[in-house]
Amino acid sequence: MKILVVAILLLNLNLVNAQTDVEELVKKVKAKYEKVIDYEASGKMKTNVLFIKVPIANVKIYYKKPNKLKIKNENGVSFIPKGTINVNMNNVLSMKNYQVIEAGSEVIDGTPVTIVKILPEEDTEDVVLSKLYIDTKNLLVLKSITTTKENGTYEISMQYGEHSDYGLPKKVKFSFNAKGYKLPKGITFDYDNGAAKSDFDKAENKKGKVEITYSAYSINKGVKDEVFK
């Protein structure tokens, strides 16, 4: 009986220590991302939505703490749905009240990651659950899968370069379910394989992918609020 009690106590102690470790990990990652007050970036955006041919576009990306993000496409058309913008890492990690749950480990492109689930405690948050794949050595989120109340589930993967100290990626890939996503009114697109707009509207399991490769950042130099209107 004494051995059983000791074993249970040790198990509980290990669970507490593991929980403390993962909470500290998230705090350290948040501290890195919180160094960014605002930024302006240039990049190339590649869009892949079922049936639709969208050319690679030059884009400007603007961010301002705590949760303002805008992507301006020089072509005037963007297939990045609102929900994808709302679940960028700055927004997810800016939540004040949340629970952290350790959810295992994995290897992404040769890098060991710790998987952490973030559950907001406030009903006002659009995010329901965010699963983060964290490079514990460099304190960077390599992938996230986020479920929202209004806009479904999004997967975002990130590669980093010279701005990794700020948690700012050199390449971002978004993946989302485009089912129910409406094409902009009054705009004509070319469709693949001779398909028509009606085929897009009727398609089941529509998937959308957006890839942004960043070429330059201007960090903490000030971004006017007018940019986000």
N, C-alpha and C positions, 0 to 999 in steps of 0.2 A: 504493500500500500504506500509506504514512504517513497519507494522508487517511482511509483506512478505519479504521485503528487509532485515530486521533483521534476519528472519529465514534462508534466503539464506546465509547471512554472517556467521551465526553460523554453518550452515552445512559445508560451505567451510572451516571454522576454524577447525572443528572436523576432516575433511578429511586430512587437512594439519598436524594436530597433530598426527593422526593415521599413516600417511606416515612417519613422523619423528620418531615415536616410533618403527616402523618395521625396518627402516633403522638403528637405534641405536641397535636394537636387533641383526641384522645380523653382525654389526661391533663387538659386544661383542663376538658373536660366533666365528667370524673369528680370534679375538685376542686369544681365547683359542686354536684353532687349529694351529695358527702360532707359538705357543711355541715349536712345534715339528720341529726340524731341520732335524733329520733323526731318523730312528729306524730299528732294526732287531727284528723279532719275530718268534716264533715257533708256530705251530698249527696243527690241524687235519682238513682235507678237505673232505667233503662229497659231492659227485656229483650225480645229478639225471638228466639225459638226456633221452628223450624218447627212449625206446627199449634197451638202453645200460646199462650193468652192470659194474660199475666202483667201485673198492674197496675204502674204506676209506684210505686216504693217509696222510703221514706226510709231512708237507710243511714248508718252510722257506719264510718269507715275508720280503722284504727290501723296505724301502722308503727313499728318499732324496729330500729335498726341492729344487726347487719348485714343480716338477711334475714327479719325477722318482719313479716308483713302479714296483717291480718284485716279482713274486710268483714262487718259485722253488719247484717242486713236486719231492720227492725222487724216485717215480716210473717212472719219466721221461715223463709222459703224463699229460697234463692239459686241462680241458674243459672250462677254463675261457677265454672267447673271449676278444680280445683286447679292445673293447669298454667298457667292464665292468671295466677293470683296469683304463681306462682313466677317468671314472666318479666317482672315489673314492672322499670322502669328502675333502681331502687335495687339490685335483686338482680343484674341483668346487669352493671352498672357496678361492682359490689363485687368482681368476680372479681380475684384476685391475679395469676394466671399465664395469659396469653392472647397470641394473635397478632393483629395488626391488618393488614388488607389494604384498600387504597384500591380502591373499586369504582365510580368514576364520579361523576356529578353529575346533579341533577334540579331541577325547580322544583315546590314544593308550595304551592298557594294563593298564588302570587306570590312566594314566598320561595325563593331559591336554597339548595340543600342539597348537602352532600357525603355520598356514600354510603360507609359503612365497614362492613366485615365483621369481626366479633369471633369468634375461634375459641379456646375454652378449651383449655389444655394439660393440664389435670387430668382424668383419667378419671372422677373422682368427681362432676364437675359434671353436672347434669341437662341443661343447655343444650349443644346440639351446635353450633349456629351462630346468631348473631344479626346481622342486617343493620340498621344504624342510619342514619337519614336526618337529618343534623345541620345545623341552622342555624348556620353558622360565625360569623356576626356576633354572635349572642346566646348561642352555646354551649348550644343546647337541642336535644334529640332530638324531632323532629316526628312521626316514625313509626319503628316497628321491626317487623321480621318475624323471629320467633324459632322455631327448630326445637328440640324437646326429645327426649330419649330415650324417655320414657314417655307423653307427652301430646300428641304431634303438633305442628303448627305453628300459631302465633298471630300475628295482626297487630294492632298497637296504634297508634292515632294520637292525638296530643295537641295541645290548644290551651292557650295560657298567658295569664295575666293578672297580677294584682298580686304573685303569689308566684313569678314567673319567676326571681328572683335565687337561689331555692333549687332551681330545676328542678321545682317542683311545679305541675301543670297545673290549669286551671280546668275542663277537660273532657277526658275520656278515652273513646275508643271501642275496644272489644275485638271482634275477629272471630275465630271459631274453627270448626273442623269438629266438629259435634256428633254425627257418626256414632259409634256405640258409647257415647255418653253415656247413662247410665241415669237414668231419672226416680226421684226419691226414693220409697222404699216407703211405702205407707200414706197417700199424699197425692193428693188429687183435684184435677184442673185442668179448666178449660174448654178445649175444643179448637175451633179454627177450622174453618169449612166442613163441620161435621158429622163431622169426622174422629174417630177413636177412638185410644186409646193404642196399639193394635196397629199403626195406620198410622204413628205416630211411630217405633215400634220397627223397622218394616220399611223406612222411608224411606231412599233412597240419597242421598248427597251432602247430608246435613243440615247446615245452616249455623246457627250461633248468633251473635248480636250482643248486646253489652252496652254501654250508654252511661251514664257517670256524670258528672253535673254537680255540681261542688263549690260549696258556698255559704259555707263557713268553714273556716279552718285554725287549729290551735293548734300552733305549731312549737317543738320543743326545750324543752317544758315538763315532760317526763317522762311515760312511759306504763308502767304496771305490767305485769310479765310475765304476771300472771293473766289479763289481757285475751285473750291468745292461746291459752289452753287450751280 
